[in-house]
Amino acid sequence: MWMNEESDQIKCNNPISSLLSVAKMDLYATNPGPIDDSVLYDQDKHVSASVWEGQERGALRCHEHTSKLDQWTLTSKQVELVNKAGFGYLRLIPAISLDNPLISALVERWRRETNTFHLTVGEMTVTLEDVAYLLGLAIDGEPVIGVTYTTCEAVCVKFLGKAPDSGYTSGGMVKLSWLKETFSQCPEDAAIEDIERHTRAYLLYLVGSTIFSTTTGNKVPVMYLPLFENFDQAGKYAWGAASLSFLYRALGNASLKAQSTISGCLTLLQCWSYYHLTVGRPKLNHDPIHDSFPFVLKWKGKHSGPTANRDVAFYRKSLDTLKPSEVEWRPYTNINQKVIPQEMKNILNLGRSKTMLICFDKAERHLPDRCLRQYGIQQTIPEDVPRWERKSRGVDGGIDLSGKMESELSEWSNRRLHIVDSDEKDVDESEYMHWYFRITRKLVGRPIPISSEFQRMNAALRDIAHLVDTLSTHGMDDQQIYSVTRIRYIAHECLSDQVGSSITVNSENELGKRVRGKERVRRKGMGKRKRRDDPEEYTVAGEDAQSQLCDTTMELDAVEVDHSRLCPVPDEIEHSLICLPPADGDGAQPCDPASTVHDSQLCHVANNVDDSHFRHAAKRVDHNQPSLAPNECGSQPSHAPTEVVQQSSLETSNEVARKNDYGVLV
């Protein structure tokens, strides 16, 4: 055991430094990150903080409705109008069964501070290039922005020719079911005006089911309808950039602690994962459709394994231990480039644009410099991400958001001026990885369960308590004696908070005397106390008896210490016994708590101990009490007798470590 080996070599001038150094090194090695929070400054709001504390939220509810798209029947004229509007490829999007646990695990790795996934191999993200390849949507063009609405009737009458009943609306949103029931069948001999209305309804349903799906699950805002008034004009919008902005915002919201749902184009997210990561990738029951565009069609059809019976915890562990060999940085290079439309090839360079993506009030940064390896460029340390205000469209209707998004619109208009490239040759990516591991969240799930970590921590506290209890103070100066005393007190107080054994106190008055006049360290977050009549709990007299079980505080002053009151502690202490503290001013007895550890009880030592308890202890000592002679230090106090009950032994830290052997990513 490392503590026993160190105890043989401890010098009086620095008795505890080795202990603290080893503990600090162990904490650094197992720290999930970030060590440097200058990048991930919202860690306390992130879902990974809750997961680390054992607060599971389960799989997210995923809102997407691609399964009902095939219930629309489009005429040839409608298909022509859909193609003009820029959605000719999106309407081919397959109805893929969403893997909610996989999506949920990916969300736990998403960081809204950088709009990237923080993985063990570095940062990755869904880029504009991915949107172009997977969905076939335009990533260049006019920003998708316009006027907001708080009611549906007027805008629906204008662009669809009729308005839904009040039961199909909610504020400025309309139910998808009303659109499908009313407009899914367009007569072949319909007038051009009716064909356009049916087509606008289909486009609203299409975007509301896929790229702009909301957390309501069954509604879509009518604010998109005016953008479909002229189909040629609709084809000039950057729908791909808007869909990515919407997805970024949805991922950022879902990554917060309190969220339980996610929206946006989850088919895009899941297929991106299938292409770039082997984790969760299913096996196809057919030959992959590499010669079809968009590339999301590769995953159309039935899959087999390995997604069955895999939960969030499984995928979380897989991502926590992700290896470089399980990542494909450039998965599209082996696909036949001839199937890519020429108009799409002409704008692919904008996939590396460092710009602002816009979808009405949702403005999100596209930061390709943080994932250069996805473009075949060696990764260097990226620039700092400027913080930006995430705006909302508010509750007022009839507002043109262009006036509220001037700076964001300016960034988008300059998108061609900020194409990321690298002129550096032979970049050493080890420098980047060294920087990255300091600023990232390395682990989401704990390598071992919280209960085992409590047991391990308790065993370590026992080792510390044993070391300071058996440490001789001979030859120490006042400050060193104070330091040893403080550490002894902290260790025993922590252990007393976790005690779960039987102790019987015979003298209620005697305990009351010892409690009075002393500062009490009250623990926050304590578990519910058991009732006094519980046979497994100890009987105490007084509200704070538990915190007084082991009072090893030596009544010392940091400046003036009466060394005649100190005595050497025997080398061997019977750890199977636990005793109550003696009266004020008497020598201290070491104590040993039980091995029972409750998961809800973690002792935050440093923040809860008042140093004045030690520094001013001498002022509270009753100097009329006789001091003990050195040969009386180990004897029983002369006051009222105390019944000592045998305790169950607890494993040492080495024994716990052997049971809980695990590997931690560094």
N, C-alpha and C positions, 0 to 999 in steps of 0.2 A: 504494500500500500504506500502511495507516494507520501502521505502525511506522516506515517510512521518513520519512513526513511528520512524525511526532512527534520522530524523532531529530534533525531539523534545529532543533528548538525546545527541546531538553532543556537544563535548567540544571544546573550542578554541584551546587546545594544540594538537588535532588530529582530525580535522574536516572531513577528507575524508577517513580515514583508513577503516571505516566500509563499506563504499561504495565499495571500491576496494576489500576488503576481500570477500564480498558477490558475486561480479562479478567474482572473481577468482574461488570461489567454484563452481559457476554455469558453468564456462568454463571447469573445471575439470570433472564435472559430465557428460557433453555432449561431451567431447573430444572423437572422434571416435578412437583414438589411432594411432600408439603406443605411450604410455607415455614414455616408455623406448625404444629407437630405436636401441639398441645394437643387436637385432636379425633381425628385419625387417628394415635393413639399406637402402634399395632401395625404400622406400615408395614413394618418390617423382616421381619415374619412373612408379609406379604401376597404373593400370587403376582405382583403387578405389580413387586415388587422383583426377582424372578428374571427376569421377562420383560425388564426394562430391562437386565439383565446378559447377555442373549442366551440364557438357559436356557429353552427352549420345552418345555412339557409336552404339547402337542398337545390335541386335543379330549377333553373329559371323557367317561367312560362314563356314560351316563344310564340309570337304572333306573326303568322304569315299565312296567306290563303291561296297558294298556288294550286291547290287540289281542285278548285272549282273553276279555274280558268277555261278548262275544256268544255264547260257547259255553255259557253258563248258560241254562237254560230255567226261567223262573219261572212258577208257577201264579198265578192271580188272587189267591188268598189270600196267597201270598208277596209279591206286589206291594203288597197292602194293608199287610202288616206292615213292609215296607221303607219305605213312605211314613210310617207311624207313627213309625218310628225316626229320621226326619229325612233320609233319603237318596233320596227320590223323584226329585229332580233330578240328583243325582250319578250315579245308575245310568244316566242318559242320556248321560253323558260320551262324546264320540266318540273313536274310535281315531285320533288325529292322529299323523302321522309326525314324530318329534322331530328338530329341527335342532340336532344336537349342537354344531357350531361356533358357532352363534348363542348357544346357552345358555352355552357356555364363555366367549365374549366378554363376555356380561352378567355372569357370575360374576367376571371380572377387574375389573369396575367395582363389585362389591358390597363394602360395608364393614361388618364385624360390629360396629364401634364405634358405628355409628349405625343399623344395619339399613336402609340405603338404598343405592341406586345413586348413585355420584358421577359424574355426567355433565357435559359441557361447559356445559350450560344450567342446572345446579343439581342439587339432590338430587331423586330420585324413588324411589318404592317401590311394592310390591304392598300395598295397604291392605285393611282389613276390608271397605270398600265394594266393592273389586274382587272379593273372594271372594264376596260376596253376589250381585253382578251376574253373574259368570262361572260360578260353580258352583252357586248357589242353596242354599248351606249356611247354617245359622243362625249369626249372629255375636253372638248374645245367648243367655244361658242359663247352666247350671251348667258349671263348668270340667271338662274331660276329664282326670280323674285317678283313680287307684285303687291296686290292689295289684299288685306285680310278682311274676313267677314265674320260676323257674330250670328248671323241668321242665314238660312238656306233658301228661303222662298224666292226672293227676287233674282238671285244669281241662277238658280235652277230653271226658273221660267225663261230667263233670257237665253241660256245656252242649251237647255234640254227641252224646252217647250212645255214643261209641266213641273209642278212642285210636289214633293212628297208630303204625306200627312204628317202631323206633328209627332206621331209615334215613331216615325222613321228618322227624326232629326234630333240633334243635341247641339245647341249653340250653332256654330258654323260648320258642323259635321253632318254627314248623311250616312245612313246605313248602307253597307255594301249589298245587303240582301235586296233592298229596294231597287238599286241599280240593275241587279241581275234579273229580278222578277219583271221589271218594266221594259228593259232595253236589250235583253240577251238575244232576242229573235227579231231581226230586221227583215221586213218583206222584200222580196227580190224586185218588186215593181214600185218600191217606195220612192217618193219624190226626193230630190237631192237634199232638200232641207232636212227631211226626216232621216236620211242616211247620215248626214253630218251630226245630227243630234244623237242618233244611236251610237255613232262612232265616238263622240265626245264622252258619252256615258261609259263606253267600254274602256277608253283611255283612263278615265277617272278610276274605274274599277281596277284596271291593270296596275296603275301606280299605287293605289291604296292597298292592293293585295301583296305587292312586292317591295319596290324600292322605298315607298313612303308609308309602309304599314305602321300603324300606331298601336300603343299599348291598350287601347280600348278593345282591340281584337276584332271589331266588326264595323268600324266607321272610317270615313276618309274626309278630310277637310275639303270644302268646295272651293277654296281659294285657288286650286290648280285649274279649275274650269276655264277661266278667262284666257289662260295660256294656250288653250286648245281652240280658241275662236277661229284662228286662221292656221290651217294645217301646215302650210309652207313656212310660216313664221315659227310655228312650234318646232319645226325641224332644225331651227338655228340655235336652240338652247343647248347648253352643256348639261344634258340630263345625267350623264355619267358622273360628272363632278358633283352635281346636286345629290345624287344617290349616295355617294361616298361621304359627303358632309352629313347627311342624315344618319348613315350608319355609324360614323364616328361619334356623333352626339348620343345615339342610342347606346353604344358601347360604354361611353363615359358615364352616362346615367346609371346603367346596369352595374357598373363596377363599384358603385357606392354601397355602403353597408345596408341601408334600409330598403333597397330595391329587390323586387321579386319577379319582375317581368322584363322582357327585352323585345324591341321592335326593330324596324329597318329591314333591309334585304338580307335575311339570314341564310337564304340559299347561296348568296354570294359569299358570305362569311364561311359557311361550311365547305363549299367547294374550294375556296381559297386554302382552307386547312388541308383538304384532301390532296391538293396539288403540292403544297409546300412541306407538309409534315406527314410522317408515317403513322403518327399516333392517331388512332381512331379511323384510319383509312380502310374502307371496306374492300372486299374482293368483288370484282365484277363477274356476273354470271354470263357475260357476253364479251365479245371483242370490243375494246374501247373505240368510240367513234372519234378518231383523231382527224378525220377528213371533213368534219363538220364544224361550222362556226355558228354561234359562239362556243367556246370551249367548255362551258358549263354542261353542254350536251353529253360530254363523256360520261357523266354520272347518271344519265337518264336510264331508267329501267331498274330491274331488281338487283339487289346486292346480297351477298352472303357474308356472315361474320365480318369483323370480329366485334361488332357493336352490341351484340346481345348480352344482357345481364351485366352491363358495365355502367357504374354510377359515377357521380362527380368525383368522389374520392379516388377512384381508379385512374381517371384521366388526370386529376391533379397530381398524383404521384408520378404518372408518366411524364408530365411536363416538368415536374421538379427535378427529374433525373434525365431529361432529354439530352441525347448525345448528338454531336455534330453529324454523325452518319445517318441520323434520323431526320435530317433537314435537307430539302431541295431548294436551293436559293433561286435557281433559274429553271423552273419546270417546263417552260414553254419552248425552250430551244430545240427540243427533239420533235416538236410537232411540225407537220408540213406547213410551211409558211405560205404556200400558194393558196390555202383556203381563206387566208385573211384578206378581207376586202381592201382594195387599194386606198379608199378614202380613210380607212382605219389606220393603215400603215403611215399615211401622211401626217398623222397627228400623234403617233406613239411617242415622239420625243417629249411631248408635254407630260408624259407619265413621270418625268423627272423634274417637274416644275415645283419649286418651293414657293407655295402660294397659299392663298386663302380660298377655301371651298365654300360655296354659298348655296343654301336652299332656304329661301325666305329669311326667317330670323336665325336660322342655324348656320353660323359661320365657324368653320373649323380649319385648323392649320394642316396643310399637307407638307410633311417634313421628310422628303426622300433622302436627305443627307444623313439621317439616322439609320438608314438601312441600305447602304450603298451596295452591299453584296447581292441584293435582289436585282441589281442592274449590271452585275458582273464587274463591279468596281471594288477595290480593296477598301475596307472600312477604316476611317480615321476618327479621332475624337470630334464629335459634331459641335457646332456652335450652340450656345445657350438658347433656350426657347423663350422668346419674350412672352410674358403673360398677357392674355387678352380677355376682354369681358365677353362672356357668353350671354348674349341678349335673348330676350323672349319677346314674342310679338304682342304680349299684353292681352287685355280683354276688350279693348276698343276696336270697333269695326270700321271699315272704310279708310284704313290708313295704308298709304303706300310706304312700304318698309325701305324703299331706296333712300329716303331722307334720313333714316336712322342708321344706315350701314355704309356711310360714305367712305370711311377708311378701309373697310373690308372690300368694297367694290373697287377701290383704287388698287389694292393689292392684286385682285383678280385681273384687272385690266393690264397689269404689268407682268403677267405670268410668263411671257416669253423671254423676259429679261433675266429670269432667275432659274434657268435650267441647270441642274446640278451635274457637275462633271468633276473629274479628277485628273490633274496633270502630274500628280506625284507617282513616281515609279518605285517599285519594290518597297511598299509600305509595310512596316512591321506591325501587324495587328495585335501583337502581345501588349503593346502600349495601350491600345484601345481597350483590350479586355481587362487589363489592370485597372484602368479608370472605370470601366463599366461595372465591375464587381463591387466597387465602392459606392456607386450611386444607385444601384438597382436593388430590387427585392429578390434575393436569390431563392428563397423558399416561400411557398404559400402554405403548404401543410407541414405539420411537425414531423420530424423523422421518427419520433416515438410518441406514444400517447401522452396526454397531459398527466394522467395518473402516474405513469412511470417516471415522468420528469419530477413530479412532486416527491416520489419515493427517493429518487436519486438525490434531489436537493436536500431532503431531510437527513439522508445518510451523510452527506457532506457536512451539514451543520453539526451532526453528532461528532464527526471527526474533529471539526474545529473546536467544539466545546470540550472534547476530551483533551485536545492539545493544550488549550489555555488552562484547563483545570489541573493538569499535571506539570505545568511550567513553573519552575522555581523563580521567584522574584528576587532572589538573593543577588545583590550587585547591581540591581537596576536603579536608575534615578527616578525622581517623582513622575516625570512625564511618561516614562516607559511603563511604570506601574499603572498609571492612569489609562494608558492605551490598552494594556492587557485587560484591565478591569472592564473597560468599555466593551471590548470585543467579547469578553466572557458574558457580560450582561446581555448584549445583543443576541448572541447565539442561543442562550438559554431562554430568552424571551420569545424568540422565534419558535423554538421547540415547544415551549409551554403552550403556545397558541395552537399547536397541532396535537396536543396530548389527547388521548382517547381511552385511558385506562382508569382503573378504580383506585381512588384515594379516599381514605376516611379521616376526617379531622375531628378529634375528640374535644377540643377546646374552642368553642366559638368565640369566647371572649378574648382568648389569646391571639387568635387570628385577627380579630378586630383591632387589637392594639397594634399589631404589626402593620396593618393596612393604613391606620390613621397617621397623618403627618407625612406620608410619602407621596411623591408624584407618581401618578398612575399613567402608564402608557396604554392608551386605548387603541385597539386595532380596528381598522375600518374593513368592511367587507367580510366580517366573521360569519360563519354559517350559523343557522338557527341552533340555539342551545337546546340540549335535551332536557327533559323534565327531571326534577330532583328524584322522583321515584323510579326513574329508569334504572334497572339493575346493572346496566352496562356503563353507567356514568358515575362519576364520583360525586360525593355529597360535600358541599362546601357551605360555609356560613359567610354571607356577604356577596354583594353584587359582583365584585371584581376579584373573586377568589382565584379564578383561573389564571389571571395575569400575575398572581402573587405566588404561584406554586414554586417557582424557582427564583428566589431573590438572591442572586450571587453578587449583588452590588457591594463592594467593599467601601465602607464609609471613609473615603480619602479626600483630601484636598489636593488640587493639582500642584500647589506650591509647598505646603507644609504637610509632611506625612510622618506619622509616628511609627517608625519601623518596628517598635516593640510590639505593635498590634498585628504585625504580619507574621505569618508562619509558613514554612515550606509545606507544600501539598504532597502527600505520599505519591510515589510513582504509580502505584496500582490503585485504581478506584473501582469499587463494585458497581458496575453499570446496571445491574439488575435491580438496584434500589433507587427510589426517588423519595426525596424528603422535602418537608416544608421549610421555609426560611426561618432562621432564628430571629430573636428580637433585635430591635434597632441597635446597631453598634456592635453586635456580635459578629464573630467570624462567619464566613459564608460556606455553605455546603454545596458541593456540586450535585447536580440532579440529572436525571436521564429520562426523557419522555418516552412514551410508548411509540410503537411503530405505526400506529394507525394514522394514515394521512388522508384527509378529505380533499377532493379535487377543488372545492371552492375556497380552500384556505391556502393562500400563498402569502408568505410574510414579506412585506416590503420594509426591509429593515431600516435603511438609511434615512428614509423620509419620516419615520415615525418615532425616532428616539430623540429625546431632549437632552443635550449634553449637560445642561445645568443639573440634571439628576446626579451627575458624578462630581462636577466641579464644585458644587455647593453642598455636597453631602455632609461635610464636616459640620456645617452650621446647624444641621438638623439633628446631630447625634446628641443623645443624652449623655453628657460627660460624667454624670454620677454613676453610670453603670461601670462595673469593674471590667477591665480588659482581660482577655484570655492570655494565659501564658502559652509559650510556643508548644509545650507538650500537651496542651488541651485542645489544640486546633481540631483534631479529629473526633473529639468526644461529643457526646450528646449534650445539648444545652440543658441548663438546670431548671428551665421554666416548665410549664405544663407539658406533660408527655404527649407525644404525637405518634400515632400508629403508622408504621411503615408497611406498605403493601408491596409485594413482589410485582415487578413489571415484566412484560414480555420483551425479550431482546429484539433489537432492530439490526438489520443487516448493515454492515459497513459500506462505505462508498465503493470499495473494490468489488464487494459481492454484488451490489446493485449494478455496477458497471458491467460485470460479466454477464448478468442476466439481460441487460439492455444494450448489448453491443450493436452498434449501428454505424453506418457511414453517413457523413455530412458533406454536402457539396461546399467546397471552399472557393 
